[in-house]
Amino acid sequence: MSNTLPAPLPVAVVTGGARGIGLAVAQWFLAHGHRVALWDIDGETLRKTEAALADPERVLALRCDVSQPEQVALATEQTAATFGRIDALVNNAGVAVFKPVGQTTFEDWQHVLGTNLNGPFLCTQACAPVMRKTGGGAVVNIASISGLRASTLRVAYGTSKAALIHLTKQHATELGTVGIRVNAIAPGPVETEMAKLVHSVAIRSDYHDVIPLERYGTTEEIANAVGFLCSANASYINGQVLAVDGGFDAAGVGLPTLRKNAER
Ligand SMILES: NC(=O)c1ccc[n+]([C@@H]2O[C@H](COP(=O)([O-])OP(=O)(O)OC[C@H]3O[C@@H](n4cnc5c(N)ncnc54)[C@H](O)[C@@H]3O)[C@@H](O)[C@H]2O)c1
């Protein structure tokens, strides 16, 4: 009889995991044999999600505002104490404020940058030492196509996502040397509560027009890409940005007349 204990299940931290893309990412990890810590500012939705997942052995739900250093430190401590390790961190928590430059208040700016940029900085800094103890891991930052190119009304959101893409490269450069790969996903439009909030009917139809696949992405399609980047199949990928956007970034805006003449 062998005395070897079974290997502990790997652990993924997903910020903003109570709903939308974060929840789909958590479900990907659960389906692929991980334990999952969901960190989210929205305690009520988080409790409902925890109950719906109904897997107390493998799911830890923690209320945490990722823009607050003390809350991130506490969530990291609680995750490490409960699960004993962290193998993957998905910096997904994000907020969108779409306003003209002149109407974007300093509070709006701070709120968006605080969540979308300070959050990933703080969470990566807190989780990296825990990852190192078990030989390294992977971080995936959820940026956006709005971070790849500028567009109207996104002075705060677009800037936060462009900065997050650069932060990804900074972290990849330093943390790669200790076995932590850091990559980013730049999703195109995805059907979630956030999209419902900021995409009007007209915006929706414009997106259908300029995306070669002529549709929004699903949360599962984003989760599949995140899961891949965290897996051993991506073991030599570090510091990259993968647009998961139906071809939006590749095609550019293009001319409506020429698009209409495209082969069907
Ligand atoms: N939906 C899209 O079209 C789209 C496109 C590109 C990028 N993204 C990005 O994907 C990520 C997820 O977006 P989504 O569409 O699922 O949005 P969502 O609003 O449905 O979910 C975001 C989650 O993050 C949580 N959150 C917000 N602020 C937080 C904070 N300070 N601390 C902890 N949790 C916080 C919310 O409570 C929510 O559960 C965001 O970073 C967003 O910018 C979304």
The ligand as a Tripos MOL2 file, in Angstrom:
@<TRIPOS>MOLECULE
LIG
   44    48     1     0     0
SMALL
NO_CHARGES

@<TRIPOS>ATOM
      1 N1        -19.3740   42.6020  -21.1010 N.am      1 LIG1
      2 C1        -18.5890   43.1210  -22.0360 C.2       1 LIG1
      3 O1        -19.0310   43.4500  -23.1350 O.2       1 LIG1
      4 C2        -17.1060   43.2850  -21.7520 C.ar      1 LIG1
      5 C3        -16.2660   43.5860  -22.8340 C.ar      1 LIG1
      6 C4        -14.9020   43.7430  -22.6100 C.ar      1 LIG1
      7 C5        -14.3940   43.6090  -21.3250 C.ar      1 LIG1
      8 N2        -15.2230   43.3280  -20.2760 N.ar      1 LIG1
      9 C6        -14.6240   43.2140  -18.9550 C.3       1 LIG1
     10 O2        -14.9330   41.9440  -18.3990 O.3       1 LIG1
     11 C7        -14.9650   42.0580  -16.9690 C.3       1 LIG1
     12 C8        -16.2730   41.4650  -16.4360 C.3       1 LIG1
     13 O3        -17.3370   42.1940  -17.0040 O.3       1 LIG1
     14 P1        -18.8560   41.6790  -17.0410 P.3       1 LIG1
     15 O4        -19.4000   42.1010  -18.3410 O.co2     1 LIG1
     16 O5        -18.9380   40.2670  -16.6040 O.co2     1 LIG1
     17 O6        -19.4570   42.6900  -15.9450 O.3       1 LIG1
     18 P2        -20.5080   42.4990  -14.7450 P.3       1 LIG1
     19 O7        -20.8510   43.8770  -14.3230 O.co2     1 LIG1
     20 O8        -21.6070   41.5780  -15.1550 O.co2     1 LIG1
     21 O9        -19.6310   41.7580  -13.6280 O.3       1 LIG1
     22 C9        -18.5760   42.4390  -12.9710 C.3       1 LIG1
     23 C10       -18.4480   41.8640  -11.5730 C.3       1 LIG1
     24 O10       -17.3690   42.5850  -10.9230 O.3       1 LIG1
     25 C11       -17.8120   42.9270   -9.6090 C.3       1 LIG1
     26 N3        -17.0780   44.1250   -9.1530 N.ar      1 LIG1
     27 C12       -17.2310   45.4020   -9.5670 C.ar      1 LIG1
     28 N4        -16.4250   46.2130   -8.8710 N.ar      1 LIG1
     29 C13       -15.7350   45.4330   -7.9880 C.ar      1 LIG1
     30 C14       -14.7560   45.6830   -6.9840 C.ar      1 LIG1
     31 N5        -14.3070   46.9270   -6.7340 N.pl3     1 LIG1
     32 N6        -14.2710   44.6370   -6.2840 N.ar      1 LIG1
     33 C15       -14.7300   43.3800   -6.5020 C.ar      1 LIG1
     34 N7        -15.6670   43.0890   -7.4130 N.ar      1 LIG1
     35 C16       -16.1550   44.1040   -8.1570 C.ar      1 LIG1
     36 C17       -19.3180   43.1810   -9.7350 C.3       1 LIG1
     37 O11       -19.9830   43.1130   -8.4920 O.3       1 LIG1
     38 C18       -19.7190   42.0760  -10.7200 C.3       1 LIG1
     39 O12       -20.0470   40.8860  -10.0140 O.3       1 LIG1
     40 C19       -14.7810   43.5410  -16.6410 C.3       1 LIG1
     41 O13       -13.4380   43.7830  -16.3120 O.3       1 LIG1
     42 C20       -15.1380   44.2230  -17.9540 C.3       1 LIG1
     43 O14       -14.5180   45.4830  -18.0830 O.3       1 LIG1
     44 C21       -16.5750   43.1620  -20.4670 C.ar      1 LIG1
@<TRIPOS>BOND
     1     1     2 1
     2     2     3 2
     3     2     4 1
     4     4     5 ar
     5     4    44 ar
     6     5     6 ar
     7     6     7 ar
     8     7     8 ar
     9     8     9 1
    10     8    44 ar
    11     9    10 1
    12     9    42 1
    13    10    11 1
    14    11    12 1
    15    11    40 1
    16    12    13 1
    17    13    14 1
    18    14    15 2
    19    14    16 1
    20    14    17 1
    21    17    18 1
    22    18    19 2
    23    18    20 1
    24    18    21 1
    25    21    22 1
    26    22    23 1
    27    23    24 1
    28    23    38 1
    29    24    25 1
    30    25    26 1
    31    25    36 1
    32    26    27 ar
    33    26    35 ar
    34    27    28 ar
    35    28    29 ar
    36    29    30 ar
    37    29    35 ar
    38    30    31 1
    39    30    32 ar
    40    32    33 ar
    41    33    34 ar
    42    34    35 ar
    43    36    37 1
    44    36    38 1
    45    38    39 1
    46    40    41 1
    47    40    42 1
    48    42    43 1
@<TRIPOS>SUBSTRUCTURE
     1 LIG1         1 GROUP 0 **** ****
